[in-house]
Amino acid sequence: MAAMAAMTLSKDARDFIDDDRLTGLLAGPPADPVRVREIIAKALAKQALAVEETAQLLRAGTPELIEEIFEAARELKRTVYGNRIVLFAPLYIGNECVNDCRYCGFKRSNVDVVRRTLSPEEIRAQVEALENRGHKRLILVFGEHPSYDARFIADSVRTVYATKVGQGSIRRVNINAAPLDVEGFRIVKEAGIGTYQVFHETYHHATYAAMHPAGTRKGDYLHRLDALDRAFQGGIDDVGIGALFGLYDWRFEVLGLVSHALHLQERFGVGPHTISFPRLRTASGVTLENEQPVSDADFKRVIAVLRLSVPYTGLILTAREPAALRREVMKLGCSQIDAGSRIEIGAYTEAGDAQQMEREQFTLGDIRPLDVVMRELMQDGYIPSFCTACYRLGRTGEHFMEFSIPGFIKNFCTPNALSTLTEYLVDYASPETRAAGEKLIREEVDKLPDEKIKKELIGKLEQIRSTDERDLYF
C-alpha cells in the first residue's frame, strides 16, 4: 500500500487565524452606514477589502443597507465577470478515509457507507459518460487514505485527460483532496492539474477541534491551514479555499475565508483562484449537535460580502443548494457552478434518478441534467461557459491577476465562452436548448465592441458548426 503524505509544514508556517480578533471585529453595534458605503465604493473600484472592512459589511444592520450591499455585489459581478457562468462536474474517485469528521458521510466510523475506489477502467467509463453529456471541466474528489497518494491522484488525472469519446474531451481537471507535502504537490502539478482545492471547513479553532477528533490527520489545525502554502511551494499557483457553513457562526467563517485569501496574496503574490461556501447538508450516518444553520437570507449575505471582499476570486455555488435558490443567488456574484452532478462513486453510469444516501458524502439539492441547467441559464441571460483558454495560455496565478485586474481578460472571456457554448449546442444539446443557445449567441455577438474580434469569432463559430474542428479559442 502507498504511504500517506508526510505531516510536514511549509517553511515559516504559522497560524494566521486569531479567533479573538475576528470575534471582536463582529462585536458591537450595527455598522455606521456612512462607513459601509465607503467600503462598498472601495469594492466597486475593484480593490480587495481588509478583514476589518469585511467585518463592517457583515455588521450592516438595516434591510436597506443590506440591499445596497446586494446591489453592489450584482454590479461587481457584471463588471468583472459579465454574464458568464463557468460549468463543471464533480467526479468522486474514492471514499476510503482515515479521518472521522463528524459531519461527513465518508467518515471512517460510518459502517453504513459503501466503500469503493474506481479502477482506471471505471474512471474511463465515468469520464466517457460525462463527455457524452457535454462536460469539459471536472473536479476529482478523493478521501484521505494511503491508497490516494500523490501518484495515485496524478495517475487518475492522466487517465481523465487521456479519455476521449466522439467530440468529447476533458480540458481541465481540478482536484479536491487531502493536504499533501511539497513533493506530493509537485507530483500532481506535473500531471497537469488545474486548481487544487483544500477546504478548511471551519476556521474557528474550538469548533474545528470538535468536528475533527484529535489523533486523526485532519485533526491537526495548522497542518490543514498550511496546506495551500505547501501547494504554492510545490509549484501550484491555482488553489481553491472553502468553508462548510453551518458548523459555526457564518460571519466568522466569512472573515476566516477573507483572512486566508489575504494571507496567500501577501505571501505568494496571488490569492485563491476560487472560494467555495457550501452549506451543511444531510448525510448518511451523521447526527450533529450544536449546528448553526445558515438561513437563505444569510446565505445571500455570505455570497454578496465575499463578492465585494475579493473582487477577482471566483465564487463557486454548488449543487448542494436547491435549483430555485441557485437561480436566485447566482446574480449576487457567483462565477462557477456544477451541473448535472452526482456524488455517489460510479454514479454517472450506475445511478438512477434517486440519490443513494449510503453511497454519497452528503445529499444534493439540484440533480437536474446538464442540458436543463444550461437552458435555464440561457433563458436567464447567462452564457454557460466551458472555457479553459487561460490555463492553456499561461494566464494563471500571478499572471492571471496581471491580466484580470486591468480588465484585459474581458476581451477574451466572452468570445471563448461563446465558442465552447457553440460546441455544446452542436454536439450535445437538445433541440430546445440549442434554439435558446443560438438566440443567445446572436445577441451576444452583436454586442461585442471590437469588430476585429467579432469577425474572427463569427468565423470560429461557423467552423465549429460546419466541421469537426473544436477547442478554438482566443
Legacy VTK file of the C-alpha trace (Angstrom):
# vtk DataFile Version 3.0
C-alpha trace
ASCII
DATASET POLYDATA
POINTS 474 float
0.000 0.000 0.000
1.182 3.539 -0.740
2.329 5.744 2.111
0.447 8.740 3.476
1.911 12.162 2.790
4.346 13.311 5.452
2.787 15.620 8.052
5.306 18.354 7.348
4.709 22.094 7.279
5.844 24.744 4.860
8.785 26.936 5.719
7.689 29.671 8.162
4.246 28.091 8.589
2.054 29.985 11.012
-1.499 30.047 12.291
-2.797 33.355 10.966
-6.365 32.933 12.288
-6.859 34.881 15.521
-10.228 33.838 16.932
-10.409 36.633 19.483
-9.613 39.282 16.902
-12.171 38.040 14.392
-14.824 37.669 17.071
-14.075 41.171 18.298
-14.480 42.623 14.810
-18.017 41.217 14.716
-18.985 42.554 18.153
-20.645 45.842 18.938
-23.499 47.870 17.470
-24.543 47.825 13.818
-22.026 49.374 11.456
-22.171 53.057 10.571
-23.991 53.330 7.208
-21.588 56.025 6.019
-18.620 53.745 6.649
-20.359 50.813 4.981
-20.970 52.910 1.869
-17.310 53.948 1.792
-16.310 50.288 1.862
-18.809 49.445 -0.887
-17.268 52.186 -3.034
-13.796 50.697 -2.485
-15.048 47.262 -3.533
-16.705 48.688 -6.653
-13.317 50.183 -7.526
-12.168 46.544 -7.630
-9.919 46.770 -4.590
-9.733 43.826 -2.213
-11.093 44.593 1.237
-9.266 44.236 4.531
-10.674 41.861 7.127
-11.797 44.849 9.201
-13.714 46.250 6.232
-15.364 42.905 5.535
-16.493 42.820 9.167
-18.186 46.194 8.708
-20.203 44.801 5.789
-21.203 41.833 7.934
-22.399 44.205 10.661
-24.729 46.138 8.372
-27.912 46.353 10.394
-30.843 47.536 8.280
-32.613 45.844 5.363
-31.971 48.940 3.249
-28.222 48.844 3.860
-28.074 45.102 3.230
-29.867 45.683 -0.072
-27.197 48.234 -1.005
-24.593 45.526 -0.408
-26.581 43.141 -2.607
-26.850 45.675 -5.424
-23.130 46.429 -5.244
-22.380 42.694 -5.458
-24.615 42.413 -8.526
-22.831 45.340 -10.154
-19.374 43.950 -9.382
-20.391 40.580 -10.806
-21.474 42.301 -14.029
-18.366 44.456 -14.368
-15.746 41.800 -13.536
-17.323 38.599 -14.895
-20.061 39.814 -17.210
-22.905 37.367 -17.688
-20.727 34.247 -17.978
-21.168 31.208 -15.728
-18.497 28.503 -15.870
-19.758 24.932 -15.546
-18.075 21.812 -14.218
-18.961 18.433 -12.727
-17.571 16.539 -9.716
-16.230 13.027 -10.157
-15.702 11.078 -6.934
-12.774 8.677 -7.368
-12.751 7.031 -3.938
-14.335 7.352 -0.498
-11.924 5.417 1.692
-10.883 7.730 4.521
-8.780 7.615 7.686
-10.496 10.690 9.156
-13.610 10.782 11.306
-15.097 14.197 10.567
-18.388 14.492 12.460
-20.334 15.984 9.511
-19.156 13.684 6.707
-20.870 10.589 5.355
-17.472 9.156 4.408
-16.078 9.283 7.975
-14.247 6.129 8.966
-16.715 5.241 11.743
-19.715 5.173 9.374
-20.357 1.454 8.910
-23.294 2.052 6.573
-21.363 3.760 3.795
-20.445 1.672 0.745
-16.651 1.964 0.362
-15.245 1.961 -3.123
-12.352 3.213 -5.232
-12.688 3.450 -9.002
-10.232 1.472 -11.099
-8.654 3.124 -14.176
-11.209 1.330 -16.348
-14.054 2.589 -14.164
-12.659 6.125 -14.258
-12.637 5.964 -18.039
-16.264 4.805 -18.066
-17.299 7.694 -15.826
-15.414 10.208 -17.942
-16.939 8.877 -21.154
-20.399 9.253 -19.630
-19.613 12.841 -18.621
-18.163 13.660 -22.038
-21.258 12.241 -23.705
-23.271 14.768 -21.710
-21.034 17.622 -22.879
-18.773 18.269 -19.907
-15.293 19.730 -20.451
-14.232 20.545 -16.880
-14.133 18.138 -13.926
-13.113 18.201 -10.309
-11.853 14.863 -8.983
-12.652 14.175 -5.327
-10.700 11.830 -3.052
-10.867 10.802 0.583
-7.730 10.880 2.740
-6.285 7.382 2.686
-2.960 5.664 1.953
-4.388 4.460 -1.357
-4.852 8.033 -2.536
-1.284 9.279 -2.510
0.084 11.903 -4.883
0.983 9.373 -7.571
-2.489 7.812 -7.477
-4.036 11.270 -7.839
-1.667 12.120 -10.697
-2.396 8.819 -12.475
-6.138 9.445 -12.120
-5.703 12.890 -13.682
-3.768 11.441 -16.607
-6.467 8.815 -17.140
-9.108 11.539 -17.335
-7.153 13.623 -19.824
-6.461 10.573 -21.991
-10.119 9.548 -22.195
-11.895 10.904 -25.255
-15.124 9.845 -26.906
-16.640 11.368 -30.040
-16.075 15.116 -29.919
-15.661 14.911 -26.159
-12.587 15.670 -24.101
-11.895 16.943 -20.620
-9.773 20.072 -20.871
-9.335 20.940 -17.208
-9.095 18.611 -14.228
-9.275 20.244 -10.807
-8.616 18.348 -7.589
-10.313 18.276 -4.191
-8.156 16.098 -1.976
-6.415 15.926 1.358
-3.306 18.032 2.010
-0.045 16.776 0.576
3.559 17.564 1.345
5.518 19.821 -1.011
6.865 16.923 -3.068
3.352 15.485 -3.396
2.077 18.780 -4.744
4.914 18.789 -7.289
3.855 15.327 -8.466
0.223 16.276 -9.051
1.273 19.550 -10.687
3.282 17.585 -13.245
0.110 15.685 -14.192
-1.374 18.946 -15.479
-3.987 19.648 -12.841
-5.889 22.906 -12.755
-6.964 24.174 -9.333
-6.116 22.268 -6.147
-8.809 22.689 -3.507
-8.316 22.116 0.204
-11.205 23.358 2.343
-10.573 24.272 5.954
-14.242 23.507 6.806
-14.326 25.828 9.852
-11.765 28.438 10.835
-12.942 28.560 14.466
-10.384 26.609 16.489
-12.676 25.080 19.118
-15.264 24.077 16.533
-12.547 22.646 14.314
-11.313 20.503 17.204
-14.853 19.324 17.981
-15.529 18.359 14.333
-12.152 16.695 13.680
-11.137 14.351 16.517
-7.659 14.537 17.960
-5.376 11.806 16.683
-6.742 11.977 13.137
-4.749 13.590 10.356
-7.408 16.196 9.759
-7.440 16.977 13.459
-4.194 18.944 13.037
-5.464 22.506 12.506
-2.166 24.061 11.416
-1.276 21.240 9.023
-4.612 21.782 7.261
-4.361 25.580 7.296
-0.840 25.418 5.871
-1.783 23.055 3.032
-2.039 25.628 0.278
1.194 27.301 1.325
2.828 23.947 0.598
0.931 23.765 -2.697
2.437 27.085 -3.781
5.886 25.873 -2.742
5.250 22.764 -4.844
4.579 24.885 -7.930
0.784 25.013 -7.903
-0.356 28.592 -8.420
-4.105 27.938 -8.768
-5.666 26.989 -5.445
-9.166 26.958 -4.007
-10.303 27.540 -0.434
-13.654 26.923 1.232
-15.585 26.605 4.456
-18.552 24.423 5.371
-21.216 26.845 6.538
-23.371 25.621 9.400
-20.658 24.393 11.744
-20.069 27.795 13.362
-21.151 31.451 13.062
-21.366 32.189 9.341
-19.960 35.680 9.805
-16.814 34.314 11.480
-16.312 31.873 8.601
-16.524 34.704 6.058
-13.781 36.534 7.956
-11.759 33.312 8.044
-12.013 32.919 4.276
-11.026 36.532 3.654
-8.124 36.167 6.099
-6.943 33.086 4.229
-7.218 34.842 0.863
-5.227 37.826 2.114
-2.584 35.550 3.654
-1.981 33.839 0.300
-1.928 37.173 -1.510
0.582 38.620 0.926
2.860 35.586 0.991
2.761 34.471 -2.643
1.530 37.497 -4.572
-1.720 35.859 -5.622
-4.843 34.899 -3.718
-7.042 31.835 -4.200
-8.452 31.244 -7.653
-11.785 30.154 -6.152
-13.722 30.273 -2.896
-16.458 27.762 -2.081
-19.126 28.240 0.582
-21.209 25.042 0.778
-23.860 24.719 3.472
-24.120 21.707 5.753
-26.389 19.020 4.287
-27.902 15.751 5.494
-25.585 12.762 5.204
-25.875 9.055 5.949
-24.628 8.129 9.415
-24.322 11.766 10.527
-26.026 13.284 13.562
-24.696 16.626 14.734
-25.362 18.663 17.827
-24.856 22.419 18.089
-25.264 23.078 14.382
-25.531 26.731 13.422
-27.721 26.598 10.291
-27.355 29.393 7.775
-30.703 30.715 6.570
-31.304 31.513 2.917
-31.283 35.211 3.783
-27.901 34.946 5.483
-26.590 32.717 2.693
-27.249 35.575 0.280
-25.208 37.839 2.535
-22.332 35.330 2.533
-22.167 35.460 -1.251
-22.582 39.224 -1.579
-19.982 40.064 1.070
-17.450 37.625 -0.372
-18.002 39.078 -3.837
-17.227 42.574 -2.569
-14.290 41.464 -0.404
-12.400 39.500 -3.076
-13.385 41.025 -6.441
-11.155 38.836 -8.611
-11.690 35.485 -6.920
-14.140 33.040 -8.489
-17.089 32.110 -6.297
-18.411 28.550 -6.629
-22.104 27.867 -5.988
-22.550 24.128 -5.575
-25.414 21.761 -6.296
-25.870 21.274 -2.567
-28.347 24.144 -2.941
-31.823 23.646 -4.440
-32.343 24.780 -8.006
-34.668 27.679 -7.202
-32.243 29.173 -4.690
-29.282 28.732 -7.007
-31.164 30.643 -9.654
-31.906 33.439 -7.202
-28.474 33.910 -5.644
-26.314 33.430 -8.731
-26.611 37.090 -9.638
-25.036 38.133 -6.316
-21.576 37.244 -7.501
-21.186 33.571 -8.365
-18.966 32.772 -11.336
-18.926 28.946 -11.329
-21.494 26.216 -10.707
-21.533 22.457 -11.014
-24.332 20.979 -13.090
-25.604 17.506 -13.871
-23.767 16.487 -10.706
-23.789 13.117 -8.959
-21.576 12.353 -5.988
-22.031 8.617 -5.483
-18.979 6.607 -6.525
-19.670 5.389 -10.075
-22.892 7.373 -10.267
-22.616 8.643 -13.838
-23.032 5.140 -15.240
-24.799 3.295 -12.435
-27.183 5.592 -10.539
-30.807 6.107 -11.380
-32.763 9.285 -10.738
-32.856 8.833 -6.954
-29.931 9.703 -4.703
-28.487 6.820 -2.716
-27.578 8.035 0.757
-25.251 5.193 1.661
-23.131 5.863 -1.437
-22.689 9.629 -1.171
-20.878 12.094 1.065
-23.999 14.264 1.530
-27.270 14.927 -0.270
-27.526 17.264 -3.236
-30.231 19.857 -3.722
-30.011 20.101 -7.523
-29.569 16.937 -9.603
-31.082 18.243 -12.828
-29.333 17.190 -16.058
-26.701 19.500 -17.528
-28.885 20.268 -20.550
-31.730 21.521 -18.357
-29.426 23.698 -16.251
-27.816 25.218 -19.342
-31.164 26.018 -20.929
-32.326 27.786 -17.769
-29.076 29.749 -17.570
-29.508 30.992 -21.123
-33.140 31.847 -20.577
-31.972 33.970 -17.639
-29.434 35.767 -19.844
-26.251 33.946 -18.786
-23.632 32.497 -21.118
-22.766 28.961 -19.963
-19.019 28.541 -20.459
-16.653 25.587 -20.570
-13.694 27.815 -21.432
-10.221 26.702 -20.354
-8.176 29.003 -22.600
-6.484 30.960 -19.818
-4.966 27.831 -18.344
-3.550 26.647 -21.679
-2.136 30.104 -22.448
-0.484 30.616 -19.070
-2.971 33.157 -17.737
-2.989 31.640 -14.262
-1.810 32.504 -10.795
0.086 35.788 -10.666
-0.130 36.105 -14.443
-3.907 35.793 -14.289
-4.015 38.609 -11.753
-1.916 40.780 -14.054
-4.364 40.246 -16.908
-7.606 40.383 -14.960
-7.070 43.373 -12.695
-6.701 45.852 -15.587
-9.682 44.193 -17.277
-7.786 42.856 -20.297
-9.127 39.369 -19.744
-12.666 40.513 -20.595
-11.626 40.883 -24.223
-11.222 37.113 -24.406
-13.711 35.652 -21.950
-16.976 36.297 -23.769
-15.705 35.096 -27.183
-14.242 31.955 -25.602
-17.451 31.303 -23.688
-19.487 31.597 -26.896
-17.111 29.233 -28.675
-17.432 26.495 -26.041
-21.185 27.061 -25.858
-21.432 26.539 -29.625
-19.550 23.270 -29.257
-22.089 22.107 -26.710
-25.062 23.159 -28.834
-23.770 21.373 -31.919
-22.580 18.188 -30.234
-24.861 17.562 -27.262
-27.798 19.899 -26.787
-31.478 19.041 -27.016
-33.402 20.917 -29.734
-34.946 23.238 -27.139
-31.579 24.071 -25.604
-29.950 24.565 -28.987
-32.646 27.020 -30.031
-32.221 29.002 -26.821
-28.458 28.951 -27.238
-28.343 30.088 -30.845
-30.614 33.010 -29.971
-28.331 33.999 -27.094
-25.203 33.700 -29.249
-26.623 36.019 -31.905
-27.435 38.592 -29.262
-24.036 38.367 -27.585
-22.058 38.530 -30.834
-23.957 41.670 -31.825
-22.921 43.297 -28.529
-19.160 42.736 -28.978
-17.492 46.152 -29.264
-14.337 45.074 -31.113
-15.137 44.499 -34.796
-11.926 42.544 -35.403
-12.665 40.108 -32.562
-16.298 39.880 -33.647
-15.328 38.937 -37.201
-12.813 36.371 -36.015
-15.331 34.894 -33.580
-18.025 34.563 -36.243
-15.521 32.608 -38.336
-14.663 30.294 -35.442
-18.322 29.645 -34.647
-19.078 28.761 -38.250
-16.056 26.456 -38.308
-17.395 24.626 -35.257
-20.871 24.319 -36.803
-19.680 23.057 -40.177
-16.590 20.971 -39.386
-15.142 18.702 -36.712
-12.803 21.457 -35.539
-13.129 22.128 -31.808
-11.313 23.917 -28.998
-10.907 27.181 -30.903
-10.073 29.973 -28.527
-8.597 33.459 -28.218
LINES 1 475
474 0 1 2 3 4 5 6 7 8 9 10 11 12 13 14 15 16 17 18 19 20 21 22 23 24 25 26 27 28 29 30 31 32 33 34 35 36 37 38 39 40 41 42 43 44 45 46 47 48 49 50 51 52 53 54 55 56 57 58 59 60 61 62 63 64 65 66 67 68 69 70 71 72 73 74 75 76 77 78 79 80 81 82 83 84 85 86 87 88 89 90 91 92 93 94 95 96 97 98 99 100 101 102 103 104 105 106 107 108 109 110 111 112 113 114 115 116 117 118 119 120 121 122 123 124 125 126 127 128 129 130 131 132 133 134 135 136 137 138 139 140 141 142 143 144 145 146 147 148 149 150 151 152 153 154 155 156 157 158 159 160 161 162 163 164 165 166 167 168 169 170 171 172 173 174 175 176 177 178 179 180 181 182 183 184 185 186 187 188 189 190 191 192 193 194 195 196 197 198 199 200 201 202 203 204 205 206 207 208 209 210 211 212 213 214 215 216 217 218 219 220 221 222 223 224 225 226 227 228 229 230 231 232 233 234 235 236 237 238 239 240 241 242 243 244 245 246 247 248 249 250 251 252 253 254 255 256 257 258 259 260 261 262 263 264 265 266 267 268 269 270 271 272 273 274 275 276 277 278 279 280 281 282 283 284 285 286 287 288 289 290 291 292 293 294 295 296 297 298 299 300 301 302 303 304 305 306 307 308 309 310 311 312 313 314 315 316 317 318 319 320 321 322 323 324 325 326 327 328 329 330 331 332 333 334 335 336 337 338 339 340 341 342 343 344 345 346 347 348 349 350 351 352 353 354 355 356 357 358 359 360 361 362 363 364 365 366 367 368 369 370 371 372 373 374 375 376 377 378 379 380 381 382 383 384 385 386 387 388 389 390 391 392 393 394 395 396 397 398 399 400 401 402 403 404 405 406 407 408 409 410 411 412 413 414 415 416 417 418 419 420 421 422 423 424 425 426 427 428 429 430 431 432 433 434 435 436 437 438 439 440 441 442 443 444 445 446 447 448 449 450 451 452 453 454 455 456 457 458 459 460 461 462 463 464 465 466 467 468 469 470 471 472 473
